[in-house]
């Protein structure tokens, strides 16, 4: 009995297998395509992870340095800050100046203020003891050796100022500083000699320009600078000083 279904040709029997192989080949290509397309994503993920790890590591390192660095670099504690040291030095110098001027009460007040603010100032206690001693001697009316020494130093300072003024032809200042020198040290030979030298110069000016002078001889106003120079060269109680002052008053100078 014959098969009712007609037989297919050999080509028709082989055709499904070719189609299956083609389909399988297409699927394989698709799978390979998908696997090949995932590599960029994978590489991007790895790079992002590496950057995240580097960032976190850097942050941890910075935090560690911040935590440890202050302990290693903290400077030592300074007992007295610079402004305080400057003020202490200023107070100490002010007290020394007051001592040179024999202003013992003010010097003591300044030293006590310094003691309250900077008790460890070198030499402070020695100056306090000196001031206390001088105040006690002053109360009793007895001058001390240190008092005389201070006056001697002041006199010498005035004399040096007088010498400098003379060299600069500032006659009035030279005479005044010499007078102050003699006020502190009446036997100061340098100050005596300087005053005598300047008076001699004034005497020569007077003799050269004013001895036998009459108002009708010249213009009186021309003599005003000479009178002023004579006054600068002499002490106020000197006779030449008083004569020059009298002529200036007459001339309205």
C-alpha positions in Angstrom: 0.0 0.0 0.0 1.5 3.3 -1.0 2.1 6.2 1.3 -0.6 8.8 0.7 1.8 11.8 1.4 3.9 12.6 -1.6 7.7 12.3 -1.3 9.7 15.5 -1.1 12.7 15.9 -3.3 16.2 15.5 -1.7 16.8 19.2 -2.0 13.7 19.8 0.1 14.9 17.4 2.8 18.3 19.1 3.0 16.9 22.5 3.1 15.7 22.6 6.7 19.1 21.5 7.9 20.7 24.4 6.1 18.2 26.8 7.5 18.9 25.4 11.0 22.6 25.8 10.6 22.1 29.4 9.4 19.9 30.1 12.3 22.4 28.6 14.7 25.1 30.6 13.1 23.1 33.8 13.4 22.5 33.1 17.1 26.1 32.4 17.7 27.1 35.7 16.1 24.5 37.5 18.2 25.9 36.0 21.4 29.4 36.8 20.4 28.3 40.3 19.5 26.7 40.8 23.0 29.7 39.4 24.7 32.0 41.7 22.7 29.9 44.8 23.4 30.1 44.4 27.2 33.9 45.0 27.5 33.7 48.8 27.4 31.2 48.8 30.2 33.4 46.5 32.2 36.5 48.7 31.6 34.5 51.8 32.6 33.4 50.2 35.8 37.0 49.2 36.7 38.3 52.7 36.1 35.5 54.2 38.2 36.3 51.9 41.0 40.0 52.7 40.8 39.3 56.4 41.0 37.0 55.9 43.9 39.6 53.9 45.8 42.3 56.6 45.0 40.0 59.4 46.2 39.1 57.6 49.5 42.8 56.8 50.1 43.8 60.4 49.6 41.1 61.6 52.0 42.3 59.2 54.6 45.9 60.3 54.2 44.9 64.0 54.6 42.9 63.2 57.7 45.8 61.3 59.2 48.2 64.2 58.5 45.8 66.7 60.0 45.6 64.6 63.1 49.3 64.0 63.6 50.9 67.2 62.3 49.8 69.7 65.0 51.4 67.5 67.7 54.7 67.4 65.9 54.9 71.1 64.9 53.3 72.9 67.9 55.8 75.5 69.1 56.8 75.6 72.7 54.8 77.8 75.0 56.4 81.3 75.6 55.9 82.6 79.1 55.8 86.2 78.1 54.5 87.3 74.7 56.3 89.8 72.6 54.0 92.8 73.3 54.3 92.1 77.0 58.1 92.0 76.8 58.1 95.3 74.9 55.9 96.9 77.5 58.1 95.6 80.3 61.2 97.0 78.6 59.5 100.3 78.1 58.5 100.5 81.8 62.0 99.6 82.9 63.6 102.3 80.7 61.1 104.9 82.0 62.0 104.0 85.6 65.7 104.4 84.7 65.1 107.8 83.2 63.2 108.9 86.3 66.1 107.7 88.5 68.6 109.7 86.4 66.4 112.8 87.1 66.2 111.9 90.8 62.5 111.6 90.7 62.4 108.8 93.2 58.7 108.6 94.0 57.7 108.4 90.3 60.5 105.9 89.7 59.3 103.7 92.6 55.7 103.8 91.2 56.9 102.7 87.8 59.0 99.9 89.2 56.2 98.6 91.3 54.0 98.6 88.2 56.7 96.7 86.4 56.9 94.2 89.2 53.2 93.6 89.0 53.3 92.9 85.3 56.7 91.3 84.8 58.1 90.2 88.2 61.0 88.2 86.6 62.5 91.2 84.8 66.3 91.0 85.4 67.7 93.8 87.6 64.2 94.9 88.8 64.8 94.1 92.5 68.2 95.9 92.5 66.6 99.1 91.2 63.7 98.8 93.7 66.2 98.5 96.5 68.2 101.6 95.2 65.0 103.7 95.0 63.9 102.7 98.5 67.3 103.6 99.9 67.4 107.0 98.1 63.9 107.9 99.2 64.8 107.1 102.8 68.0 109.2 102.6 66.1 112.0 100.9 63.6 112.0 103.8 66.4 112.3 106.3 68.1 115.1 104.3 71.4 113.1 103.7 72.6 112.8 100.1 74.0 109.4 99.3 76.9 108.3 97.2 74.6 106.9 94.5 72.7 110.2 94.4 76.0 112.1 93.8 76.9 109.6 91.1 73.6 110.2 89.3 74.2 113.9 89.4 77.7 113.5 88.1 76.4 111.5 85.2 73.8 114.1 84.4 76.3 116.9 84.5 78.6 115.1 82.1 75.7 114.5 79.7 74.8 118.2 79.8 78.5 119.1 79.1 78.6 116.8 76.1 75.5 118.5 74.8 77.2 121.9 75.3 80.2 120.8 73.4 78.1 119.5 70.5 76.1 122.8 70.4 79.3 124.8 70.3 80.7 122.8 67.4 77.5 123.5 65.5 77.7 127.2 66.4 74.5 127.1 68.4 75.8 129.5 71.0 72.7 129.9 73.1 72.3 126.1 73.6 76.0 125.8 74.4 75.7 128.4 77.1 72.5 126.9 78.5 73.9 123.4 78.7 77.0 124.7 80.3 74.9 126.5 82.9 73.0 123.3 83.7 76.3 121.4 84.0 77.5 123.9 86.6 74.2 123.6 88.4 74.8 119.9 89.0 78.6 120.1 89.3 79.8 123.6 90.3 83.4 122.6 90.0 83.1 121.2 86.4 86.2 122.7 84.7 85.0 121.9 81.2 81.8 123.9 81.6 83.7 126.8 83.2 86.2 126.9 80.3 83.4 126.7 77.7 81.5 129.6 79.2 84.7 131.7 79.5 85.6 131.0 75.9 82.2 132.0 74.6 82.2 135.2 76.7 85.6 136.1 75.2 84.1 135.7 71.7 81.3 138.0 72.7 83.7 140.6 74.1 85.6 140.7 70.8 82.3 141.3 68.9 81.4 144.1 71.2 84.8 145.8 70.9 84.9 145.4 67.2 81.4 146.8 66.4 80.1 148.7 69.4 82.9 150.4 71.4 82.4 154.1 70.9 79.5 153.5 68.6 77.1 156.3 67.9 73.7 156.0 66.4 74.6 158.5 63.7 77.6 156.4 62.5 75.5 153.8 60.6 72.1 152.3 60.2 71.2 151.0 63.7 69.3 148.0 62.3 72.5 146.6 60.9 73.7 146.0 64.5 70.7 144.0 65.6 72.2 140.6 64.6 75.4 141.5 66.5 73.5 142.3 69.7 71.6 139.1 69.4 74.8 137.1 68.9 76.4 138.7 72.0 73.4 137.7 74.0 73.6 134.1 72.7 77.3 133.9 73.7 76.8 135.1 77.3 74.9 134.1 80.4 71.8 136.3 81.2 73.5 137.7 84.3 76.6 138.8 82.3 77.2 142.5 81.8 77.7 142.2 78.1 74.4 140.3 77.8 72.6 143.0 79.6 74.1 145.8 77.5 73.2 144.0 74.3 69.7 143.5 75.6 69.4 147.3 76.4 70.5 148.3 72.9 68.0 145.8 71.3 65.2 147.3 73.4 66.2 150.8 72.2 66.3 149.7 68.6 63.1 147.7 68.8 64.9 144.4 67.9 
